[in-house]
Amino acid sequence: MKIRQNGVAILVSVLIALLLSFPVVGQERQSLETSLAREIPGANPHAFVGTWTVQTTITNCTGVTLESFSKLVSANAGGTLQETSSSTLFRSTAMGLWEHRGQTDFVYALRFFRFNADGTPAGSVRGKWTVTMAESGGSYTATGAIQIVAPNGTVVATPCGSEVGTAMSIPE
């Protein structure tokens, strides 16, 4: 009887030790995966998440600058995006989506509404931006394909764009 009790006590002790070790193993693995994602360029598919201060240039696709302005782009976990711009008073905030395309490549698409000076609808603008993240993850460059759309849905112009973004951070 005493041998049986000692055997059960040993078995219970071994099981408890095993159960207590599982979270530690999981934590070590997660910590290792997190540190590797930070050290390997492009390994983090969430590197675009955050708010970016962006300088944008719109051209006629042959090099003639039509407009240059600043904007803020906020990419959220889950793939949604918002953009606000200093380009004109007669537009809404842009809403959109983003996704990781591999290594340091991302893409985002957005749309905003345009208005005439009297407040009536003037159509919308759709843009698709192809992003290349810097190895540091703190900045990016992008090229854009843009469509200016009339209120009836007709595409009336297709300018091009380029931009440089810098990750926003809290000042020290």
C-alpha positions as CSV (number, residue, x, y, z in Angstrom):
1,M,0.0,0.0,0.0
2,K,2.8,2.4,0.9
3,I,4.6,1.7,-2.4
4,R,1.4,2.4,-4.3
5,Q,0.9,5.8,-2.5
6,N,4.6,6.7,-3.2
7,G,4.0,5.8,-6.9
8,V,0.9,7.9,-7.2
9,A,2.7,10.9,-5.4
10,I,5.6,10.6,-7.9
11,L,3.2,10.4,-10.9
12,V,1.3,13.5,-9.6
13,S,4.5,15.4,-9.1
14,V,5.8,14.5,-12.6
15,L,2.4,15.6,-14.2
16,I,2.4,18.9,-12.3
17,A,6.0,19.6,-13.4
18,L,5.1,18.8,-17.0
19,L,2.0,21.1,-16.9
20,L,3.9,24.0,-15.4
21,S,6.6,23.7,-18.0
22,F,4.2,24.1,-21.0
23,P,3.5,27.8,-20.8
24,V,7.3,28.5,-20.4
25,V,8.0,26.5,-23.6
26,G,5.3,28.4,-25.4
27,Q,6.5,31.8,-24.1
28,E,10.1,31.0,-25.2
29,R,8.9,30.0,-28.7
30,Q,6.8,33.1,-29.0
31,S,9.6,35.3,-27.8
32,L,12.0,33.7,-30.3
33,E,9.5,34.1,-33.2
34,T,9.0,37.8,-32.2
35,S,12.7,38.5,-32.1
36,L,13.3,36.8,-35.4
37,A,10.5,38.8,-37.0
38,R,12.1,42.0,-35.8
39,E,15.6,41.0,-37.1
40,I,14.7,39.6,-40.5
41,P,13.8,42.3,-43.0
42,G,10.4,41.8,-44.4
43,A,9.5,39.0,-42.0
44,N,6.8,41.1,-40.2
45,P,3.6,41.3,-42.3
46,H,2.3,43.9,-39.8
47,A,5.1,46.4,-40.4
48,F,2.7,48.7,-42.2
49,V,0.4,49.1,-39.1
50,G,0.7,52.5,-37.6
51,T,0.4,56.1,-38.6
52,W,2.6,57.5,-41.4
53,T,3.5,61.1,-42.2
54,V,3.6,61.1,-46.0
55,Q,4.7,63.6,-48.7
56,T,2.8,62.9,-52.0
57,T,3.4,64.1,-55.5
58,I,0.7,63.7,-58.2
59,T,1.9,63.8,-61.9
60,N,0.4,63.5,-65.3
61,C,2.4,60.2,-65.7
62,T,5.0,61.9,-67.9
63,G,6.8,63.7,-65.2
64,V,4.9,67.0,-65.0
65,T,3.9,67.7,-61.3
66,L,0.2,68.5,-60.9
67,E,0.1,68.7,-57.2
68,S,2.3,68.1,-54.1
69,F,0.9,67.8,-50.6
70,S,1.2,66.2,-47.2
71,K,-1.1,63.5,-45.7
72,L,-1.4,61.2,-42.8
73,V,-2.1,57.5,-43.5
74,S,-3.2,55.2,-40.6
75,A,-3.0,51.5,-41.3
76,N,-4.9,49.4,-38.8
77,A,-4.3,45.7,-37.8
78,G,-6.9,43.7,-39.8
79,G,-6.3,45.5,-43.0
80,T,-8.3,48.8,-42.8
81,L,-6.9,52.2,-43.5
82,Q,-7.7,55.9,-43.2
83,E,-6.1,58.8,-44.9
84,T,-6.4,62.6,-44.4
85,S,-4.7,65.1,-46.7
86,S,-3.8,68.7,-47.0
87,S,-4.5,68.7,-50.7
88,T,-7.9,70.5,-50.7
89,L,-10.8,71.5,-48.5
90,F,-13.2,70.0,-51.0
91,R,-12.7,66.3,-50.2
92,S,-13.6,63.8,-47.5
93,T,-11.3,61.6,-45.5
94,A,-10.2,58.6,-47.5
95,M,-11.1,55.1,-46.4
96,G,-9.4,51.9,-47.7
97,L,-7.7,48.6,-47.3
98,W,-4.1,47.4,-47.2
99,E,-2.4,44.0,-47.4
100,H,1.1,42.5,-47.2
101,R,2.3,41.2,-50.5
102,G,5.5,39.6,-49.4
103,Q,8.9,40.6,-47.9
104,T,8.9,44.4,-47.8
105,D,6.0,44.8,-50.2
106,F,2.6,46.2,-49.3
107,V,-0.3,47.6,-51.3
108,Y,-3.1,49.9,-50.2
109,A,-6.2,51.1,-52.0
110,L,-8.3,54.1,-50.9
111,R,-11.3,56.1,-52.0
112,F,-12.5,59.6,-51.0
113,F,-15.3,61.9,-52.2
114,R,-14.8,65.2,-53.9
115,F,-17.1,68.3,-53.6
116,N,-17.6,71.5,-55.5
117,A,-17.2,74.8,-53.7
118,D,-20.9,75.0,-53.1
119,G,-20.9,71.5,-51.4
120,T,-22.5,69.5,-54.2
121,P,-20.9,66.2,-55.1
122,A,-18.1,66.3,-57.7
123,G,-17.3,62.6,-57.8
124,S,-14.6,60.6,-56.1
125,V,-11.0,59.6,-56.3
126,R,-9.7,56.0,-56.2
127,G,-6.0,55.2,-55.6
128,K,-3.9,52.1,-55.5
129,W,-0.5,52.5,-53.9
130,T,2.3,50.0,-54.2
131,V,4.5,50.3,-51.1
132,T,8.1,49.2,-50.6
133,M,9.1,49.3,-46.9
134,A,12.6,50.3,-46.0
135,E,14.7,47.6,-44.3
136,S,14.5,49.6,-41.1
137,G,10.7,49.5,-41.2
138,G,10.6,53.3,-40.3
139,S,9.9,54.6,-43.8
140,Y,8.6,53.6,-47.2
141,T,8.4,54.7,-50.8
142,A,5.3,54.1,-53.0
143,T,3.9,54.6,-56.5
144,G,0.3,55.2,-57.2
145,A,-2.3,54.6,-59.9
146,I,-5.1,57.1,-59.5
147,Q,-8.6,57.4,-61.0
148,I,-10.6,60.6,-60.8
149,V,-14.3,59.6,-61.1
150,A,-17.2,61.8,-62.1
151,P,-20.5,61.6,-60.1
152,N,-22.0,59.4,-62.8
153,G,-19.1,56.8,-62.4
154,T,-17.1,57.7,-65.5
155,V,-13.3,57.8,-65.0
156,V,-12.3,61.3,-66.3
157,A,-8.6,61.3,-65.5
158,T,-5.9,58.8,-64.5
159,P,-2.9,60.6,-63.0
160,C,0.1,58.9,-61.4
161,G,1.6,59.4,-58.0
162,S,4.7,58.9,-55.9
163,E,5.1,59.2,-52.1
164,V,7.5,58.9,-49.3
165,G,6.2,57.9,-45.9
166,T,7.8,58.1,-42.4
167,A,6.5,56.2,-39.4
168,M,5.0,58.6,-36.8
169,S,6.5,58.2,-33.4
170,I,6.0,59.8,-30.0
171,P,8.7,62.5,-29.4
172,E,11.1,61.9,-26.5
